[in-house]
Amino acid sequence: MRVCFLGDATEMHLKRWVSQFSARDCEVLVVTLNTEASAADYPNCRLEIIATDPRVKLFVPRVLSLPSILWKLNRLLNDFRPNVIHSHSANTYSWLPMLAGARPRLITPWGSDILIHARNNLVYYVLTKLALVSSDMIHCDGINTQTALLDMGVDPSRIIITFFGTDTEIFAPRSDKNELRSKYNLTPNQKVIISIRTLTQVHGVITFIEAMPAVVKAEPNMRFLIGGDGPLRGELEHRARELGVFDSIQFLGRLNEKQVAEALAVSDLYVSTSLSESGLAGSTAEAMSTGLPIINTDTGDIRDWIEDGETGYIIPHSDPVVLAEKIILAINDDKMKENARSLNRKAIEERNNIKIEMDKMLNVYTKLARNP
């Protein structure tokens, strides 16, 4: 099986997905436009960067570079001759193989591409819809995303739902919590709240920052970990200083999979303040897999995963007052922590195990390859 993946090769979701299929004896080609991608992140794969300047934001320069990009893409595809072309995200990476006339094509929307961007930009909407309706199959990980696809006119018979999956061996409860805490300069008796979301507008981490003063007032020994990086990091750090909570926060920056697992292991509670989500966020699933209680905004399919008041709390987005109240309740709720250790972990093991979900996707690839 030869699979060509198109996507941002710096993203952890794509790295994890590709590693699953290179380990299944597939020949894998990864094509990206991001010049910061590294072949070291894709062992046993072929990584090809179609060099464009990712800082170019204006529409006209992008259009002028299109013939060159398509020519390079066609050369790669003609050389590799993939059985399946899988675009990760229904954005540029789905438009390009459509414009190149390549088949069979599979698209995986990541969420904000169709739930936000396609609704706010007419050109984006038209190109995304064309790519979706002409694709051989669309894969998504949430009912809300499936509904959005149907609203865009996608044939329901060509939509499949499987989850992105979580590595339950890497993201598991650990017995070395206190030892790991020393790496983060945390004492055994400090309570730790963690968020691991990209620092962008859609993930709403500003709400987490603005909830902190009330939490620290009630629980002075509280510490906060913020994993991930993004364009709003400077703004978030500035706001934390204004609110007087900067010294209670560790901004961890971009983390690899091992570092995410360690950061979750030293934490007592996970918070996601996203404004929009497809299905269940990967970071939320990883936190659940380690047995943490979850506070999550009412986005995506979260109500299918978290029992409000039992294994965590589901809150409205952009409401730091409610978030602070729920953090204070959850961090002192031993029954909720006990429920989360067993029930959140069990939910991921049974319904979101990456090995099971990727086996399902390999069957999809096989079906597409047989019927190009």
C-alpha positions as CSV (number, residue, x, y, z in Angstrom):
1,M,0.0,0.0,0.0
2,R,1.4,3.4,-1.1
3,V,-0.1,6.4,0.7
4,C,0.6,10.0,0.0
5,F,-0.3,12.4,2.8
6,L,-0.7,16.1,2.2
7,G,-0.7,18.4,5.2
8,D,1.3,20.7,7.5
9,A,4.2,18.4,8.4
10,T,5.0,20.3,11.6
11,E,1.7,19.3,13.2
12,M,1.7,16.6,15.8
13,H,-1.6,15.1,14.5
14,L,0.0,14.4,11.1
15,K,3.2,13.1,12.6
16,R,1.3,10.6,14.7
17,W,-1.0,9.5,11.9
18,V,1.9,9.0,9.4
19,S,3.8,7.0,12.0
20,Q,0.9,4.6,12.4
21,F,1.0,3.7,8.7
22,S,4.7,3.6,8.2
23,A,4.6,1.0,11.0
24,R,2.0,-1.0,9.1
25,D,4.4,-1.6,6.2
26,C,2.9,1.1,4.0
27,E,5.1,3.1,1.7
28,V,4.5,6.7,2.7
29,L,5.1,10.0,1.0
30,V,4.4,13.2,3.0
31,V,4.0,16.4,0.9
32,T,3.9,19.7,2.7
33,L,4.3,23.4,2.0
34,N,5.8,24.2,5.4
35,T,9.5,24.8,5.0
36,E,10.0,24.2,8.7
37,A,9.1,20.5,8.4
38,S,11.9,18.0,9.3
39,A,12.6,14.6,7.9
40,A,13.7,13.6,11.4
41,D,10.0,13.6,12.4
42,Y,9.2,11.1,9.6
43,P,11.4,8.1,10.0
44,N,10.9,5.4,7.3
45,C,8.9,7.9,5.2
46,R,9.7,10.2,2.3
47,L,9.1,13.8,3.1
48,E,8.9,16.3,0.2
49,I,8.6,20.1,0.8
50,I,7.2,22.1,-2.0
51,A,9.0,25.3,-1.1
52,T,6.8,28.3,-0.8
53,D,7.0,31.1,1.7
54,P,4.5,30.3,4.4
55,R,4.5,34.0,5.4
56,V,2.8,35.0,2.2
57,K,-0.7,35.9,3.1
58,L,-1.9,37.9,0.2
59,F,-4.3,36.1,-2.2
60,V,-2.7,37.3,-5.5
61,P,0.9,36.1,-4.7
62,R,-0.6,32.7,-3.8
63,V,-2.5,32.4,-7.0
64,L,0.6,33.3,-9.1
65,S,2.6,30.5,-7.4
66,L,-0.1,27.9,-8.0
67,P,1.1,26.6,-11.4
68,S,4.6,26.0,-10.0
69,I,3.1,24.2,-7.0
70,L,0.8,22.0,-9.1
71,W,3.7,21.1,-11.5
72,K,5.9,20.0,-8.5
73,L,3.0,18.0,-7.0
74,N,2.2,16.2,-10.2
75,R,5.9,15.2,-10.6
76,L,5.9,13.8,-7.1
77,L,2.7,11.9,-7.6
78,N,3.7,10.5,-11.0
79,D,7.0,9.3,-9.4
80,F,5.4,7.8,-6.3
81,R,2.2,6.5,-7.8
82,P,0.2,6.3,-4.6
83,N,-2.8,4.0,-4.1
84,V,-4.5,6.7,-2.0
85,I,-4.0,10.4,-1.6
86,H,-5.0,11.6,1.9
87,S,-5.3,15.3,2.6
88,H,-5.2,16.3,6.2
89,S,-7.4,19.4,6.6
90,A,-9.9,20.6,4.1
91,N,-7.8,23.6,3.1
92,T,-5.0,24.2,0.6
93,Y,-3.9,20.6,1.1
94,S,-7.3,19.4,-0.2
95,W,-7.5,22.0,-3.0
96,L,-4.2,21.1,-4.6
97,P,-4.8,17.4,-5.4
98,M,-8.2,18.4,-6.7
99,L,-6.7,21.0,-9.0
100,A,-4.1,18.4,-10.0
101,G,-6.8,15.9,-10.9
102,A,-5.2,13.3,-8.7
103,R,-7.2,10.2,-7.5
104,P,-8.3,8.5,-5.4
105,R,-8.7,11.3,-2.9
106,L,-9.5,11.2,0.8
107,I,-10.0,14.3,2.9
108,T,-9.9,14.6,6.7
109,P,-11.3,18.0,7.9
110,W,-9.6,19.0,11.2
111,G,-12.5,21.1,12.4
112,S,-11.9,24.9,12.1
113,D,-11.3,24.5,8.4
114,I,-15.0,23.8,7.7
115,L,-16.6,24.9,11.0
116,I,-15.0,28.4,11.0
117,H,-12.9,29.3,8.0
118,A,-15.2,28.1,5.3
119,R,-18.1,30.0,6.9
120,N,-16.1,33.3,7.0
121,N,-14.5,33.5,3.6
122,L,-16.3,33.0,0.3
123,V,-13.3,32.0,-1.7
124,Y,-12.2,29.5,1.0
125,Y,-15.8,28.1,1.1
126,V,-16.1,27.6,-2.7
127,L,-12.7,25.9,-3.0
128,T,-13.3,23.7,0.1
129,K,-16.7,22.7,-1.1
130,L,-15.4,21.8,-4.6
131,A,-12.7,19.6,-3.0
132,L,-15.1,17.9,-0.7
133,V,-17.9,17.1,-3.1
134,S,-15.4,15.8,-5.7
135,S,-13.4,13.7,-3.3
136,D,-13.8,9.9,-3.3
137,M,-14.3,9.8,0.5
138,I,-14.3,12.2,3.5
139,H,-13.3,11.1,6.9
140,C,-14.2,13.0,10.1
141,D,-14.1,12.4,13.8
142,G,-17.3,14.0,15.0
143,I,-21.0,14.2,14.5
144,N,-20.9,18.0,14.4
145,T,-18.3,17.9,11.6
146,Q,-20.4,15.3,9.7
147,T,-23.4,17.7,10.0
148,A,-21.3,20.5,8.6
149,L,-20.2,18.3,5.6
150,L,-23.8,17.4,4.9
151,D,-24.8,21.1,4.9
152,M,-22.1,21.7,2.3
153,G,-23.7,19.1,0.0
154,V,-21.4,16.2,0.6
155,D,-22.9,12.8,-0.3
156,P,-23.6,11.1,3.0
157,S,-22.6,7.7,1.6
158,R,-19.0,9.0,1.1
159,I,-18.6,10.2,4.8
160,I,-17.1,7.9,7.3
161,I,-16.5,8.6,11.0
162,T,-13.5,7.2,12.9
163,F,-11.6,8.9,15.7
164,F,-8.0,10.1,15.4
165,G,-7.2,7.8,18.3
166,T,-5.0,8.1,21.4
167,D,-1.9,6.0,22.2
168,T,-3.1,4.6,25.4
169,E,0.4,3.2,26.2
170,I,2.1,6.6,26.0
171,F,-0.8,8.4,27.6
172,A,-1.5,6.4,30.7
173,P,-1.6,6.9,34.5
174,R,1.9,6.9,35.9
175,S,3.4,6.1,39.3
176,D,6.3,8.6,39.1
177,K,4.3,11.8,39.4
178,N,6.3,13.3,42.3
179,E,9.6,12.5,40.6
180,L,8.4,14.1,37.3
181,R,7.2,17.2,39.2
182,S,10.8,18.1,40.1
183,K,11.5,18.7,36.4
184,Y,8.8,21.4,36.6
185,N,10.0,22.9,39.9
186,L,6.7,21.7,41.5
187,T,6.3,20.5,45.0
188,P,4.3,17.4,45.8
189,N,1.6,19.4,47.6
190,Q,1.0,21.9,44.8
191,K,-2.2,21.5,42.7
192,V,-1.5,21.7,39.0
193,I,-4.0,22.7,36.2
194,I,-2.9,22.2,32.6
195,S,-4.0,23.3,29.2
196,I,-2.4,22.0,26.0
197,R,-3.9,23.9,23.1
198,T,-2.3,25.9,20.3
199,L,-2.1,29.6,21.3
200,T,-4.5,30.8,18.7
201,Q,-7.8,32.7,18.8
202,V,-10.0,29.6,18.2
203,H,-8.6,27.8,21.3
204,G,-9.6,30.6,23.7
205,V,-6.7,30.2,26.1
206,I,-7.2,33.8,27.1
207,T,-10.3,32.6,29.1
208,F,-8.0,30.2,31.0
209,I,-5.7,33.1,31.8
210,E,-8.5,35.4,32.9
211,A,-9.9,32.7,35.2
212,M,-6.6,32.4,37.1
213,P,-6.9,35.4,39.6
214,A,-10.1,34.0,41.2
215,V,-8.5,30.5,41.3
216,V,-5.3,31.7,42.9
217,K,-7.3,33.8,45.4
218,A,-9.2,30.6,46.5
219,E,-6.2,28.3,46.2
220,P,-2.9,30.2,46.6
221,N,-0.9,27.1,46.1
222,M,-2.2,26.6,42.6
223,R,0.1,26.3,39.6
224,F,-0.8,26.4,35.9
225,L,0.9,24.7,32.9
226,I,0.3,26.0,29.4
227,G,1.6,23.7,26.7
228,G,1.6,24.7,23.0
229,D,2.8,27.7,21.1
230,G,1.2,30.1,18.6
231,P,0.8,33.7,17.5
232,L,-1.0,34.8,20.7
233,R,1.7,33.7,23.2
234,G,3.1,37.3,23.7
235,E,-0.4,38.6,24.2
236,L,-1.3,35.9,26.7
237,E,1.9,36.4,28.7
238,H,1.2,40.2,28.8
239,R,-2.3,39.6,30.0
240,A,-1.0,37.2,32.7
241,R,1.3,39.9,34.0
242,E,-1.5,42.5,34.0
243,L,-3.6,40.1,36.1
244,G,-0.7,39.3,38.5
245,V,-0.7,35.6,37.8
246,F,2.3,35.3,35.5
247,D,4.5,33.8,38.3
248,S,2.0,31.1,38.8
249,I,2.2,29.9,35.2
250,Q,4.7,27.9,33.2
251,F,4.5,28.5,29.4
252,L,5.9,25.2,28.2
253,G,6.0,26.1,24.4
254,R,5.6,23.4,21.7
255,L,5.8,19.9,23.1
256,N,6.5,16.6,21.5
257,E,4.4,13.5,22.4
258,K,6.7,12.4,25.2
259,Q,6.7,15.9,26.8
260,V,2.9,16.1,26.6
261,A,2.6,12.8,28.4
262,E,4.9,14.0,31.1
263,A,3.2,17.3,31.5
264,L,-0.2,15.6,31.9
265,A,1.3,13.1,34.4
266,V,2.3,15.9,36.8
267,S,-1.1,17.6,36.6
268,D,-4.3,17.2,38.6
269,L,-6.9,18.7,36.2
270,Y,-7.1,19.4,32.5
271,V,-8.8,22.5,31.0
272,S,-9.8,23.1,27.3
273,T,-11.3,26.5,26.5
274,S,-11.7,26.1,22.8
275,L,-14.4,28.1,20.9
276,S,-14.9,25.3,18.3
277,E,-14.0,21.6,18.0
278,S,-14.5,18.7,15.7
279,G,-15.6,15.7,17.7
280,L,-13.3,15.2,20.6
281,A,-10.0,17.2,20.7
282,G,-6.9,15.0,20.6
283,S,-5.4,16.8,23.6
284,T,-8.6,16.3,25.7
285,A,-8.5,12.6,24.7
286,E,-4.9,12.3,25.9
287,A,-5.8,13.9,29.2
288,M,-8.7,11.5,29.6
289,S,-6.4,8.6,28.8
290,T,-4.1,9.6,31.7
291,G,-7.1,9.6,34.0
292,L,-7.5,13.3,34.6
293,P,-10.8,15.1,35.3
294,I,-11.7,17.4,32.4
295,I,-13.1,20.9,32.2
296,N,-14.1,21.5,28.6
297,T,-16.2,24.1,26.8
298,D,-19.4,22.8,25.3
299,T,-18.0,22.2,21.8
300,G,-17.9,19.3,19.4
301,D,-19.1,16.0,20.8
302,I,-17.8,16.5,24.3
303,R,-21.1,15.6,25.9
304,D,-20.6,12.1,24.4
305,W,-17.4,11.7,26.4
306,I,-17.6,13.7,29.6
307,E,-20.3,13.2,32.2
308,D,-20.9,16.7,33.5
309,G,-20.4,16.8,37.3
310,E,-19.1,13.3,37.5
311,T,-15.9,13.0,35.4
312,G,-15.5,16.7,34.8
313,Y,-17.4,19.8,33.9
314,I,-18.8,21.1,30.6
315,I,-18.9,24.9,30.5
316,P,-19.8,27.8,28.1
317,H,-16.9,29.2,26.1
318,S,-15.4,32.7,26.9
319,D,-16.7,32.7,30.5
320,P,-13.7,33.0,32.9
321,V,-16.0,33.3,35.9
322,V,-17.7,30.0,35.4
323,L,-14.4,28.4,34.5
324,A,-12.8,29.6,37.8
325,E,-15.8,28.3,39.8
326,K,-15.5,24.8,38.2
327,I,-11.7,24.6,38.6
328,I,-12.1,25.3,42.3
329,L,-14.8,22.7,42.7
330,A,-13.0,20.1,40.6
331,I,-9.6,20.4,42.2
332,N,-11.1,19.7,45.6
333,D,-13.5,16.9,44.5
334,D,-11.9,13.6,45.4
335,K,-14.9,11.6,44.1
336,M,-14.6,13.3,40.7
337,K,-10.9,12.5,40.6
338,E,-11.6,8.9,41.4
339,N,-14.3,8.7,38.7
340,A,-12.0,10.3,36.1
341,R,-9.1,7.9,36.9
342,S,-11.3,4.9,35.9
343,L,-14.1,6.2,33.6
344,N,-12.2,8.7,31.5
345,R,-9.4,6.2,31.0
346,K,-11.9,3.4,30.2
347,A,-13.7,5.6,27.6
348,I,-10.5,6.2,25.7
349,E,-9.3,2.6,25.9
350,E,-12.6,1.3,24.6
351,R,-13.6,4.0,22.1
352,N,-10.6,6.0,21.0
353,N,-7.6,3.6,20.9
354,I,-5.3,4.7,18.1
355,K,-4.4,1.1,17.1
356,I,-8.0,0.2,16.6
357,E,-8.9,3.4,14.8
358,M,-6.0,3.2,12.4
359,D,-6.8,-0.4,11.6
360,K,-10.2,0.9,10.5
361,M,-8.5,3.6,8.3
362,L,-6.2,1.0,6.7
363,N,-9.4,-0.8,5.6
364,V,-10.7,2.4,4.2
365,Y,-7.4,2.9,2.2
366,T,-7.7,-0.7,0.9
367,K,-11.2,-0.1,-0.2
368,L,-10.3,3.1,-2.0
369,A,-7.3,1.5,-3.6
370,R,-9.4,-1.3,-5.0
371,N,-11.9,1.2,-6.4
372,P,-10.0,4.2,-7.6
